[in-house]
Amino acid sequence: MSYKDRSSYDDIFRSSENNRGDDKNRLDKKTKRVISVVVLLAIILSVGVLLIWFLNFATPVETKTPTPVATGQKEVVKMQEEVVVEQPPKVVIETPQPAKTSTRVEPTDSRWYVEHLVSEGESLESLSDLYLVSKETILSVNAIKNISSIKEGTLLRIPNRDGQLYTVQQGDSLSIITNRFNPLLGWKTLQEINALSSEVIYPGQKIFIPSAQVDDDGSFASFDRFIRPAEGRLTALYGQTVVYGEEDQVVVMQGIWIEGVNDAPILASAKGVVVDAGNDLERYGRFVVLAHEDGYKTTYAHLKELNVKIGDSVKKGDQIGLMGQSGTIGKRALYFSIEQEGIALNPANFF
């Protein structure tokens, strides 16, 4: 081979080597870029995995229990100092609840009463104070026999003045009723108070009769054991203003008068024990007082004769005396009264 040919060959060989070197350099650069990208993605992926694991699976560092270290006969406990921040005590301020007050119902028409629905905490006493009427008036108008029946939800009729609810009897008229119970009232006023269309009234009709003066307080109990103590005509009713005795003393009846036949039997109104009996010349004449269950007492006065003595036990309907006249009543009649714990009650509500 000539020198020229060899030189040409060398040139071709070097050219080929140079081309392979350039390709190799280009390949190396491309490979480096790919590797860099892969490494970067791997780093990002690793960081993401670590972050997810930390957020979801990492657990708080457990607090180590203080370890006692023996030093001779004493134990020294090494503990981490903890700063305890005491929370201020909570102050609870209780808002005072307003006291329940009774609301007075004002009349809306010409009726002699208003309707009142008893609310929690109200009683006979509070209603009496609220409406300025006696407790006996409230009891009489509503025919209450048991004071405990006045409770929340009870609908009561409250009169606009003191008085009683009267049941018209055969032969009554407005003028007769006013002359008997309240002569100063007048029958026309009684008609207007009860909003009657005319002066005609009939037996069994209920009429409100204002009192000539304030009645005493009273209470009732639901007992059906009391019976009428004697036969005869009622000449004075509970709450009525009457002239009593020969000295014309004006009093308000705390019981009833029953006029009957001389020597007619006087009966025990209920089972009880004779706790008092005697002859009160200046007032009751010959009288008997019976004590009954639950603090009840019945009094029978102006008898002609007594058939019992103190300490005797009697049954309902037993004869305890005879109808007649004694004491200061001035006529042949039985005075009969019922009381509970010293409070006079209307006998008409028990018969």
JOHU-V768466 format. One record per helix or strand of 3 or more residues. SS is the DSSP state (H for helix, E for strand). FROM is the first residue (numbers start at 0). LEN is the number of residues. Records with the same first field share a line. If there is no record, write none. Layout:
SS->FROM-LEN ; FROM-LEN
This chain:
H->2-55 ; 123-8 ; 134-7 ; 146-3 ; 173-8 ; 186-7 ; 292-3 ; 346-3
E->66-5 ; 73-5 ; 112-5 ; 154-5 ; 162-5 ; 205-5 ; 232-4 ; 240-4 ; 248-4 ; 255-4 ; 264-3 ; 271-9 ; 284-7 ; 295-8 ; 318-4 ; 333-7 ; 342-3
